[in-house]
Amino acid sequence: MTEPIRIVALAAGLSTPSSTRMLADQLSRAARLELERTGAVVDVQTVELRELAHDITDAMLTRFTGERLGVVVESIRTADAVIAVTPVFNVGPSGLFKSFFDAMDIEIWKDKPVLLGATAGTPRHSLAIDYAIRPMFAYLKSQIVPTSVFAASADFGADTEGQADALPLSSRIRRAAAELAMMLRTTGAAAEAEAQSGGDTATTADGSPAESGTASSKLDAEFANFVPMGQLLGRD
């Protein structure tokens, strides 16, 4: 049976309900639909960071991850992708959002596909993703989905051209979800190809098994006929 694709959606909203959670839900729903079109089984877990605020603070102060926060960290570690959505305060992500990442081991983010989202009251904060949030994930060496999604208050419920942004929120969500799905399919195909090629035995030109550790097996084809300088000078 095919393993399900695991997606963790992080919502750093501070209120209940929050537009941040709404955007996280819409992004995860769109990603699920996009992946299920190709027959994939998708498992989405949504995490409200506000419910872990005390655990995050304790981890920051003690450098010890408690049980509840540890479960979330492990979910992220084993996830195939993460959707991270934060409100924008003072031209940057919320303190809760940043503290969560400060309290975690940065190695779990390496090569992790991440779809970024942000919310704010007005479109004036839309560039915060590019100059404050995206660089953080670049430092963490994540694979960032090219399209990030920003939603101002006016974007919710305004799904037709001219009511909100030049490109309606629903269209931006679908495009970002399609890019995440493509990234996951590409990563999965590459991993499968690598696993299959890992068991192949290297052979020489006549079809016999090549000896491991030989000089020719370590050289590019361009340098396969390389002659050492000592041999050219007749010293060897």
C-alpha positions in Angstrom: 0.0 0.0 0.0 1.3 3.5 -0.9 2.4 5.6 2.0 0.3 8.7 2.4 1.8 12.1 1.7 2.0 13.9 5.1 1.5 17.6 5.3 1.7 19.7 8.5 0.0 23.1 8.4 1.2 25.6 11.0 -1.1 28.5 11.9 0.3 31.2 14.1 -2.9 33.2 14.5 -3.4 34.7 18.0 -7.2 34.8 18.0 -10.0 32.2 17.6 -11.2 32.2 14.9 -8.4 33.9 13.0 -7.9 34.8 9.3 -4.5 33.0 9.6 -6.1 29.7 10.4 -8.6 30.3 7.6 -5.8 30.8 5.1 -3.9 27.7 6.4 -7.1 25.6 6.0 -7.6 26.9 2.4 -4.0 26.2 1.5 -4.0 22.7 2.9 -7.3 21.9 1.3 -6.1 23.1 -2.1 -2.9 21.1 -1.7 -4.8 18.0 -0.8 -7.2 18.3 -3.8 -4.2 18.9 -6.1 -2.4 15.8 -4.9 -5.5 13.6 -4.8 -6.1 14.2 -8.5 -3.1 12.1 -9.2 -4.3 9.3 -6.9 -2.2 10.2 -3.9 -3.4 9.6 -0.4 -2.9 12.8 1.7 -2.8 13.2 5.5 -3.0 16.8 6.7 -2.4 17.8 10.3 -3.1 21.4 11.3 -1.3 22.9 14.4 -2.4 26.0 16.1 0.7 27.5 17.6 -1.2 29.7 20.1 -2.2 26.4 21.9 1.5 25.7 22.3 2.5 29.3 23.4 3.6 28.3 26.9 5.4 25.1 25.7 7.3 27.3 23.1 8.3 29.8 25.8 9.5 27.0 28.1 11.5 25.5 25.3 13.1 28.9 24.6 14.1 29.4 28.3 15.2 25.8 29.2 16.3 24.5 25.7 14.1 21.4 26.6 11.3 20.4 24.4 8.2 19.3 26.4 6.0 16.4 25.5 3.3 18.4 23.6 5.8 20.4 21.6 7.9 17.3 21.0 4.9 15.6 19.3 4.6 18.5 16.9 8.4 18.6 16.2 8.3 14.9 15.4 5.3 15.4 13.1 7.3 18.1 11.2 10.4 15.9 11.1 8.5 13.1 9.3 6.3 15.3 7.2 6.7 15.4 3.4 5.8 19.2 3.4 4.9 22.0 5.7 2.5 24.9 5.1 3.5 27.8 7.4 1.1 30.8 7.8 1.7 33.7 10.1 0.0 37.1 10.8 2.2 40.1 10.0 2.9 42.5 12.9 5.3 45.5 12.6 6.4 44.4 9.1 7.4 40.9 10.2 6.1 37.6 11.3 4.4 37.3 14.7 6.7 36.7 17.7 4.9 33.4 18.4 5.8 32.2 14.9 9.4 33.3 15.1 9.8 31.8 18.7 8.5 28.5 17.5 11.3 28.2 15.0 13.9 29.6 17.4 13.0 26.8 19.8 13.5 24.0 17.3 16.4 22.1 15.8 17.1 23.9 12.5 18.2 20.6 10.9 14.7 19.3 10.5 14.0 22.1 8.0 16.8 21.2 5.6 15.4 20.3 2.2 11.8 20.3 3.6 9.2 21.7 1.1 7.5 24.7 2.6 4.6 26.7 1.3 4.5 30.2 2.9 1.4 32.3 3.7 0.8 35.5 5.7 -2.2 37.6 6.7 -2.6 41.2 7.7 -5.2 43.9 7.9 -4.1 45.8 4.7 -2.2 44.9 1.5 0.6 47.3 2.7 2.2 44.4 4.5 2.3 42.1 1.5 6.0 42.4 1.0 6.7 41.0 4.5 6.8 37.5 3.1 9.6 38.3 0.7 11.9 40.5 2.9 11.2 39.0 6.4 9.8 35.4 6.1 11.2 33.9 3.0 14.9 34.7 4.0 14.4 32.9 7.3 13.4 29.7 5.5 16.2 30.2 3.0 18.6 30.3 6.0 17.0 27.0 7.2 17.7 25.5 3.8 14.1 24.6 3.1 12.8 24.1 -0.4 10.5 27.1 -0.6 7.5 26.9 -3.0 7.9 29.8 -5.5 4.5 31.2 -5.0 3.7 32.5 -1.5 0.2 33.6 -0.5 -0.6 36.9 1.3 -4.2 37.7 2.3 -5.4 41.0 3.6 -8.8 41.3 5.3 -10.4 42.4 2.0 -9.3 39.3 0.3 -11.5 37.0 2.2 -14.8 36.8 0.4 -13.5 38.7 -2.6 -13.0 36.0 -5.2 -13.7 38.0 -8.3 -11.4 40.3 -10.3 -11.5 43.8 -9.1 -12.9 43.2 -5.6 -9.5 42.7 -3.9 -6.1 42.0 -5.3 -5.5 41.9 -9.1 -5.3 38.2 -8.8 -8.1 36.8 -6.5 -7.1 34.9 -3.4 -8.6 31.6 -4.6 -6.5 31.8 -7.7 -3.3 32.5 -5.8 -4.0 29.6 -3.4 -4.6 27.2 -6.3 -1.4 28.2 -8.0 0.7 27.8 -4.8 -1.0 24.4 -4.1 -0.2 23.2 -7.6 3.5 24.2 -7.2 3.7 22.4 -3.9 2.1 19.3 -5.4 4.6 19.4 -8.3 7.5 19.8 -5.9 6.3 16.8 -3.9 5.8 14.6 -7.1 9.2 15.6 -8.4 10.9 14.9 -5.1 9.1 11.5 -4.8 10.0 10.5 -8.3 13.7 11.4 -7.8 13.8 9.5 -4.5 12.3 6.4 -6.2 14.7 6.6 -9.1 17.7 6.9 -6.7 16.4 3.9 -4.7 16.2 1.8 -7.9 19.6 2.8 -9.2 21.2 2.2 -5.8 21.0 -1.6 -6.3 22.5 -1.6 -9.8 26.0 -3.0 -10.2 28.5 -1.0 -12.2 30.0 -2.7 -15.2 32.9 -2.1 -17.5 32.7 -1.7 -21.3 32.8 -5.5 -21.8 30.0 -6.1 -19.4 32.0 -7.4 -16.6 31.5 -6.1 -13.0 33.7 -3.0 -12.4 36.0 -3.1 -9.4 35.0 -0.7 -6.7 37.5 1.9 -5.7 39.4 1.9 -9.0 40.7 5.2 -10.3 38.6 5.0 -13.5 35.4 4.6 -11.5 36.1 7.8 -9.6 36.8 9.9 -12.7 34.4 11.6 -15.0 34.2 10.1 -18.5 36.1 13.2 -19.8 39.2 12.2 -17.8 38.9 8.4 -18.1 42.0 8.2 -20.2 44.1 10.4 -18.0 47.8 9.6 -18.0 49.8 10.6 -14.8 52.6 13.1 -15.4 55.3 10.7 -14.0 54.4 8.2 -16.6 54.6 10.7 -19.4 58.1 11.7 -18.3 59.2 8.1 -18.1 59.7 8.1 -14.3 57.2 5.4 -13.5 
